[in-house]
Amino acid sequence: MPNPISRTAYYTLGVRAADAAGPRPILGVRLQGGQWFEFDEPEILNYKESRLPAAEAPNPLRRIPIEFAREKLAGKLTAVTPSSSVHIVIEGVLMYLTREQRVELLHTLADRFPHHTLYCDLMRKWH
């Protein structure tokens, strides 16, 4: 059996390989290269900003607050201008959503970014 790699290492490999063709918008944060957008609850973004200010990130980073219980992600995604290709990193999120919420999220992203590559972690229930 091959050695497993961390999800962050997997995302890094995928984004770096695709970025060789040229920079593109990336929704998420952590890797170098590209223009980054991070969407999260205001309190979480405030905490992250206190630890790693966006101005000091190794790549252009724009943090966009969203109150998921009250606001629609589709409205916030207008901050990102779609290009020929967008990388979307959803890390440590999907396991907290219901099936309906996951489907809505994926449809929202596909509608806004028809040409995208999605990196995410998936889990399944163990009985």
C-alpha positions as CSV (number, residue, x, y, z in Angstrom):
1,M,0.0,0.0,0.0
2,P,1.5,3.4,-0.9
3,N,2.3,5.8,1.9
4,P,-0.5,8.3,2.4
5,I,0.2,12.0,2.2
6,S,-1.5,14.8,4.1
7,R,-4.3,16.6,2.5
8,T,-2.3,19.8,2.5
9,A,0.6,18.1,0.7
10,Y,-1.9,16.7,-1.9
11,Y,-3.4,20.2,-2.5
12,T,0.1,21.7,-2.7
13,L,1.1,19.2,-5.4
14,G,-2.1,19.7,-7.4
15,V,-2.0,23.5,-7.3
16,R,1.7,23.7,-8.0
17,A,1.3,21.4,-11.0
18,A,-1.6,23.4,-12.4
19,D,0.1,26.8,-11.6
20,A,2.9,25.9,-13.9
21,A,0.6,26.9,-16.8
22,G,0.2,30.4,-15.3
23,P,-1.3,32.1,-12.2
24,R,-5.0,31.9,-11.6
25,P,-7.4,32.8,-8.8
26,I,-7.4,30.4,-5.9
27,L,-10.1,30.2,-3.2
28,G,-8.4,29.2,0.0
29,V,-5.0,29.9,1.6
30,R,-1.8,28.4,2.6
31,L,0.1,27.6,-0.7
32,Q,2.4,30.0,-2.5
33,G,1.5,31.4,-5.9
34,G,-1.7,32.8,-7.4
35,Q,-4.1,35.3,-6.1
36,W,-5.9,34.0,-3.0
37,F,-9.3,34.6,-1.5
38,E,-10.4,33.2,1.8
39,F,-14.1,33.1,2.9
40,D,-14.9,32.4,6.5
41,E,-16.8,33.7,9.6
42,P,-15.7,37.2,10.7
43,E,-14.4,36.0,14.1
44,I,-12.3,33.3,12.4
45,L,-10.9,35.8,9.9
46,N,-10.1,38.3,12.7
47,Y,-8.2,35.6,14.6
48,K,-6.3,34.6,11.4
49,E,-5.5,38.3,10.7
50,S,-4.1,38.6,14.2
51,R,-1.8,35.7,13.6
52,L,-0.9,36.1,9.9
53,P,-1.9,39.5,8.5
54,A,-3.0,39.3,4.9
55,A,-0.4,42.0,4.0
56,E,2.3,39.6,5.2
57,A,1.1,36.5,3.4
58,P,3.5,35.1,0.8
59,N,0.9,35.6,-1.9
60,P,-1.8,38.2,-2.6
61,L,-4.6,37.4,-0.1
62,R,-8.0,38.9,0.3
63,R,-10.1,37.7,3.3
64,I,-13.8,38.0,2.8
65,P,-16.0,37.7,5.9
66,I,-19.3,35.8,5.6
67,E,-21.9,34.8,8.2
68,F,-22.9,31.5,6.7
69,A,-26.1,31.3,8.8
70,R,-27.3,34.6,7.4
71,E,-25.6,35.3,4.1
72,K,-25.4,33.5,0.8
73,L,-21.9,32.5,-0.5
74,A,-23.0,33.3,-4.1
75,G,-23.2,37.0,-3.2
76,K,-19.7,37.0,-1.7
77,L,-18.2,35.1,-4.6
78,T,-18.7,38.2,-6.8
79,A,-15.5,39.5,-5.3
80,V,-13.6,37.0,-7.4
81,T,-13.4,37.6,-11.1
82,P,-13.7,34.3,-12.9
83,S,-10.8,33.5,-15.2
84,S,-10.2,30.6,-17.5
85,S,-9.5,28.4,-14.5
86,V,-9.9,28.7,-10.8
87,H,-8.6,26.4,-8.1
88,I,-10.9,25.9,-5.1
89,V,-9.6,24.5,-1.8
90,I,-12.3,23.3,0.6
91,E,-10.4,21.9,3.6
92,G,-11.9,20.7,6.8
93,V,-15.4,21.9,5.9
94,L,-17.5,19.4,4.1
95,M,-17.8,17.0,7.1
96,Y,-19.7,19.6,9.0
97,L,-22.3,20.2,6.3
98,T,-25.4,18.2,5.6
99,R,-25.7,16.5,2.2
100,E,-28.1,19.3,1.1
101,Q,-25.6,22.0,2.1
102,R,-22.8,20.2,0.3
103,V,-24.8,19.9,-2.9
104,E,-25.8,23.6,-2.7
105,L,-22.2,24.6,-2.1
106,L,-20.9,22.6,-5.0
107,H,-23.7,24.0,-7.3
108,T,-22.9,27.5,-6.2
109,L,-19.2,27.1,-7.0
110,A,-19.9,25.4,-10.3
111,D,-22.3,28.2,-11.4
112,R,-19.8,31.0,-10.5
113,F,-16.7,29.2,-11.8
114,P,-17.6,26.8,-14.6
115,H,-13.9,26.1,-15.2
116,H,-12.5,25.1,-11.9
117,T,-10.5,22.4,-10.1
118,L,-11.7,21.4,-6.7
119,Y,-9.5,20.1,-3.9
120,C,-11.4,18.8,-0.9
121,D,-11.3,16.2,1.8
122,L,-14.0,13.7,1.9
123,M,-15.1,11.4,4.8
124,R,-17.6,8.7,5.1
125,K,-19.5,7.4,8.1
126,W,-18.2,4.3,9.8
127,H,-21.0,2.2,11.4
